[in-house]
Amino acid sequence: MFPKINYSCRYKQIALISTFRLIPFQNKLVSLLFFSSGSVTYLQAPESFKIFSFIYFPVKSRSSSIKKLYNNPSLFLLAYIKRLSRVSLVELYPGSGIQYVRSAGTSARLTKIDLTNHTGVLRLPSGVRKSFSLYSLASVGPVALKIKKQLTNTKSGF
């Protein structure tokens, strides 16, 4: 039985990454997250995820002591990401769920931020430039499992 990946994860609590799991025939690496509220979910892992580390959804109202303690947030709003950064696991509109840049080893580049229209332009791995909302969720860095092209996927296994 394969785990169900949560593509619309917008929790605002601190989470602990407890384990990683490879879904073999989809070549996806997912992480099991335990949130401080008690909820548990599988989330597709970007390369910045490390086992037994804490992640959180950064908001401006957090105190500075929490920011110093957990200085490695992995999920951002596009408005908080620097221009020309590589991003992955992007949603088109806030709350619509992760729809773009989900394949293993891929990343998009944030090329332009337009504060008047609240949009950001991403250059997708296909070369297409697409406009996204600044309030949509994204992850910094490429999706995990860069060695996907080196894996052979046959009935006998890897």
C-alpha positions in Angstrom: 0.0 0.0 0.0 1.5 3.3 -1.0 1.1 6.4 1.2 -1.3 9.2 0.2 0.7 12.3 -0.4 -0.7 15.5 1.0 -0.4 18.1 -1.8 -2.4 20.8 0.1 -0.3 21.0 3.3 -0.8 24.5 4.8 -0.4 23.7 8.5 1.0 26.6 10.6 2.5 24.4 13.4 6.0 23.2 13.8 6.6 19.7 12.4 9.2 17.0 12.9 10.4 15.0 9.9 10.6 11.5 11.2 11.3 9.3 8.2 11.5 9.1 4.4 9.9 6.6 2.1 10.5 5.9 -1.5 7.4 5.2 -3.6 9.1 2.8 -6.1 7.0 2.9 -9.3 6.4 6.7 -9.1 10.1 7.5 -8.1 9.0 9.9 -5.4 10.6 10.4 -2.1 8.0 11.4 0.6 8.6 12.4 4.2 6.5 11.6 7.2 5.7 14.7 9.2 4.5 14.8 12.8 2.9 18.2 13.6 2.8 19.8 17.1 -1.0 19.7 16.9 -0.9 15.9 16.7 -1.6 15.5 13.0 0.5 13.3 10.8 0.9 13.5 7.0 3.1 12.5 4.1 4.6 15.4 2.1 6.8 15.1 -1.0 10.3 15.9 0.1 12.5 18.7 -1.3 16.2 18.4 -1.0 16.3 20.7 2.0 14.5 18.2 4.2 16.7 16.4 6.7 15.7 13.5 8.9 14.8 14.5 12.5 14.8 18.2 11.7 12.0 20.7 12.4 10.2 22.6 9.7 7.6 25.3 10.0 5.5 27.6 7.9 7.1 31.0 8.4 4.8 34.0 9.2 5.8 37.5 10.2 4.2 37.3 13.7 6.6 34.6 15.0 8.8 35.7 17.8 12.5 36.1 17.1 13.4 33.3 19.6 11.4 30.8 17.6 13.1 32.0 14.4 16.5 31.5 15.9 15.7 28.1 17.2 14.2 26.8 13.9 16.1 28.8 11.4 15.5 26.4 8.5 11.9 26.8 7.2 11.2 24.8 4.1 7.8 25.9 3.1 7.4 29.6 2.0 5.0 31.9 0.4 6.4 33.1 -2.9 6.4 36.6 -1.5 9.2 35.7 1.0 11.5 34.0 -1.6 14.4 36.0 -3.1 14.4 36.6 -6.8 16.3 34.1 -9.0 16.0 31.4 -6.4 15.2 27.8 -7.3 11.8 26.7 -6.0 9.8 23.5 -6.3 6.4 22.1 -5.2 4.5 25.2 -6.2 0.8 25.8 -6.1 -0.9 28.1 -8.6 -3.3 29.8 -6.3 -3.3 29.8 -2.4 -5.0 26.6 -1.2 -5.2 24.9 -4.6 -2.6 22.3 -3.7 0.8 21.6 -5.1 0.4 21.3 -8.9 3.7 22.4 -10.5 7.3 21.3 -10.3 6.6 18.0 -8.5 8.8 15.6 -10.5 11.9 14.2 -8.9 15.0 16.4 -9.3 13.3 19.4 -10.9 13.2 23.0 -9.9 11.8 26.3 -11.3 13.4 29.7 -11.1 11.6 32.8 -9.7 12.4 35.4 -12.3 10.2 38.3 -11.6 8.1 39.6 -8.7 5.2 42.1 -9.4 4.0 43.7 -6.2 1.2 45.7 -7.8 -0.5 42.6 -9.2 0.7 40.3 -6.3 2.1 37.8 -8.8 5.5 36.2 -9.4 6.8 34.8 -12.7 8.4 31.4 -12.6 10.5 29.8 -15.3 9.3 26.2 -15.2 11.6 23.2 -16.1 10.0 23.1 -19.5 11.1 26.6 -20.2 7.6 28.1 -20.1 7.2 31.3 -18.0 4.1 31.2 -15.9 2.5 33.7 -13.5 1.8 32.5 -9.9 0.2 34.2 -6.9 2.6 35.6 -4.3 0.5 34.0 -1.6 0.9 30.5 -3.0 3.1 28.0 -1.2 6.5 26.9 -2.5 9.5 25.1 -1.3 13.1 26.3 -1.7 15.4 24.1 -3.7 14.8 21.2 -6.1 12.6 18.2 -5.4 14.6 15.3 -3.8 15.8 12.2 -5.6 18.0 13.8 -8.3 19.3 10.3 -9.2 15.9 9.4 -10.7 17.3 9.0 -14.2 19.9 6.5 -13.0 17.2 4.2 -11.5 15.7 1.5 -13.7 12.2 0.7 -12.9 11.4 -2.9 -13.9 9.2 -5.6 -12.4 12.1 -7.2 -10.7 12.9 -4.0 -8.8 15.6 -1.5 -8.8 
